[in-house]
Amino acid sequence: QVQLVESGGGSVQTGGSLRLSCAVSGSTARYLCMAWFRQAPGKKREGIAAITRGDTISYADAVKGRFTISRDSAKNSLDLQMDNLQPDDTAMYYCAAKGGMKCPALEAPQNAYSYWGQGTQVTVS
């Protein structure tokens, strides 16, 4: 059973940076399609970045150029470097994973992913 545990959230001022990490157990991150989602209060959960087994990366327009998704093989984790954070980035951030060579489109329903973490809060003010 794959388990995902996010960390690294917190409060930061506008323009600041945070780095989120998603620790993977029960599988190897390198062999999973993995993604970051976020959900702001009163809004639906949205996919913001994904990386396939073949290291093909996609970003939502809202974060392109500011956020960087990567895998850390040594830690068996998925990371999200977030720079130039804005108040609109305030949300609960979730890590998700599924098997297979390809990742669903970022706009795909949540049930396209098999495994989810519990989330980590990011607040930008």
N, C-alpha and C positions, 0 to 999 in steps of 0.2 A: 504494500500500500504506500503510495507516494504521499508524503507530508511536506507542507510548505509553511515556513515561518518567516514573516517579514520583520524587519527591524530598521532603525535609522530615521524614523519620522520625528517630527518635533515642530517647534515654532521658529520662524525666521522672518527677518524683515524683507520688504520688497527689494528685489535685486540680489538677494542672497542665494546661497546654494545649500543643497542637502544631497546626501547619497543614501539611497535605500538599498537594502540587501534582502534577498529571499533565500534562506537556507533550505536545501533540498535533502530529504532523506527517503529511503526506500527505492531510489532510482538514481541514475546519473544525469545531472542537468544537461550534459552534453548531448544526450540522446532524446531529449524532449523538445517539443515545441513549447516555448514559454512566453509569457506576456505579462505586461503591467496594465491594470485597469485602475480607474479611480471613480469615486462617487461623492459628489458634493451634496450637501443637505438639500432635499427637495428635488434632486435631479436623478436621472437614471444612470446606472453604471456605464462607463464608457471605456473602450479600449484605447490606450494611448501609445503603446509600443509593443512589438513582438519580434521574436527571433526564432528562426527555424533551425532544425537539426543541421542544415547546410549553411547556417549563419547568414541567411537572408534576413534583413532587418526592415521593418516598416514602422512608421511613426504617424500619429494623427497630426493634422495640420496645426492644431493648437499648441503642440509641443515641439514641432520640428525646428531644429536649429538651437534648441535650448536644453533638451533632454537627450541622454545617451544611454541606450540599453547595452548590456554586455554580460557575458558569462565568465565566472571565475572558476576554472577547472580545479584549481588547488583547494578552494573552499567548497566546491560543489554547490555553487550558488548563482543566482541571477541578480545583477545589480542594476540600479537606475541612478545615474548621475543627473541631478537637476540643477541647472544654472539659471540665473536671471529670473528667479521665481517672482510671480505676480500674485496679487490677492485672488485672482480667478483660479489659481492652482490649488487653493485650499480645498481639501477633500480627504476622504479615507482612501488610501492606496492599497490595492490588492495585487498579489502575485497569483498567476494561474498557469496551469500546465496541462498538456495532453500528449499522448504518444503520436507517432506518425511523422512522415517526412515534412509535411506542410503545416502551416498555421492557418487557422480560419482568418477571414478578413477581420480587421479591427471592429467593423460594424456588426459582426456576427452576434447572435444571441449568446448570453452567458453560458447556456448549456452546451455550447460548442467545446467548452473546456471541461475536463474531467476532474481536475484537482484545483483547490483554492486554499489560500492562506486566510488568516483571520483578519488581516488588514493592519495598517499602521497609519496614524493620523499625521497629516501635514497641514500646518496653519501658517499662512503668509499674511503679514499685516504691515 
